[in-house]
Amino acid sequence: MDKIDRLLQIDLPPGQSAFLWGPRKTGKTTFLRQRFPDSLVFDFLQTDRFLAFSNRPSLLREQLAAASEEQLRHPIILDEVQKVPMVLDEVHWLIENRGLSFILCGSSARKLKRGRANLLGGRAWRFEMFPFVSSELDSYNLLDVLNKGMIPSHYLQHDARRSLKAYVQDYLKEEVFAEGLVRNLPAFSRFFDSMTYSHGELTNFLNISRDCGIDSKTVKEYYQILVDTLMGVFIHPFKKRQSRQVITRSPKFYLFDTGVAGVVTKRVLSEEKGEIFGKAFEHFILLELLAYRSYKEKDFEIEFWRTKSGIEVDFILGNGEMAIEVKGKSQIVSKDLRPIRSFRDEFSPKEAIVVCNEPAERIVDNIRIVSYRIFLEKLWAEEYQI
């Protein structure tokens, strides 16, 4: 991991602070220590430090009063800051009164928001760290990416299955229960199991509530916990024009990593074909789009389009400017183009693309058919106008 340069850029002018959020093990701490080697670091995963600052947040102000002027020229890093919410009042005071700069790092702002912690009122920029993306790797094997995912420590392991299972179990135990995000862990565990059956599909909150014996309002709250802890994201339907024939309410939910999704859905891929491969492949492309949007500081929506008759285009970007259909096939035939043709005929996107496993790029009826590797290279090179 030390040899892999991350695409995230945090360049702060003097006096500017930042939040850095990201799921566990995505490499936030390693990145910060490499990017800011001279910064003072307060790591609240250390039990003694966590206990001391929880009891006396003013320790931060007192210890920084003893730091040298040279040390304070660099951003001060507070790691796992969500564990000590009250320390943010001290951070606020130090920003206002001493002009210090902080990088506040953690896996979720949910606990801070619920505890009404001081989120600094716009004084800190927001950044997000994702698992590895294709552009950070010199080379990659698609099946490895889909099976192991791109969490750095998992991706770099020869066999990551046990680590992935432990990651999911630790998440339920540490991120959700230990942080007090839910009171009923058995109910949340049932929800988590039920949620996996609709991963990447239309989300029916009522059906899931019946499956796990909780009301639909609680199901929505549990989904929001996954979103707030950066474990997943909702993709909502495209509804530029209202139509009774188009799905406009039910979103789709995707976990933040293909490897984690593989474990919770009990999926193991051995070849690059088939329906299950196609779903995982679609998930991979979505995660690249999400990371690209964040790292490149773009501001476009990612949605999907589906009619009640089942015609569907996987991703609609930028209010209909680009339509992307993902096909896990090595040969695209005319019937594969029907959904994206339908969307193109109705909404006239600037670009209509089928991302697939074909080796060479070609254009059919103004629809670009492109290998996923070429598509991702062009995406990260910002050759597409989104």
Secondary structure as UniProt FT lines:
FT   TURN            2..3
FT   TURN            14..15
FT   STRAND          17..21
FT   TURN            24..25
FT   HELIX           28..35
FT   TURN            37..38
FT   STRAND          41..43
FT   TURN            44..45
FT   HELIX           47..55
FT   TURN            57..58
FT   HELIX           59..65
FT   TURN            69..70
FT   HELIX           71..73
FT   STRAND          76..79
FT   HELIX           81..83
FT   TURN            85..86
FT   HELIX           87..98
FT   STRAND          102..106
FT   HELIX           110..114
FT   TURN            115..116
FT   HELIX           120..122
FT   STRAND          124..128
FT   HELIX           134..136
FT   HELIX           142..148
FT   HELIX           152..155
FT   HELIX           161..170
FT   HELIX           171..178
FT   TURN            179..180
FT   HELIX           185..195
FT   HELIX           196..198
FT   TURN            199..200
FT   HELIX           205..212
FT   HELIX           216..228
FT   TURN            229..230
FT   STRAND          232..237
FT   TURN            244..245
FT   STRAND          252..255
FT   HELIX           258..264
FT   TURN            265..266
FT   HELIX           275..295
FT   TURN            296..297
FT   STRAND          302..307
FT   TURN            308..309
FT   STRAND          312..317
FT   TURN            318..321
FT   STRAND          322..326
FT   HELIX           334..337
FT   HELIX           338..347
FT   STRAND          351..356
FT   STRAND          362..364
FT   TURN            365..366
FT   STRAND          367..371
FT   HELIX           372..380
FT   TURN            381..382
//
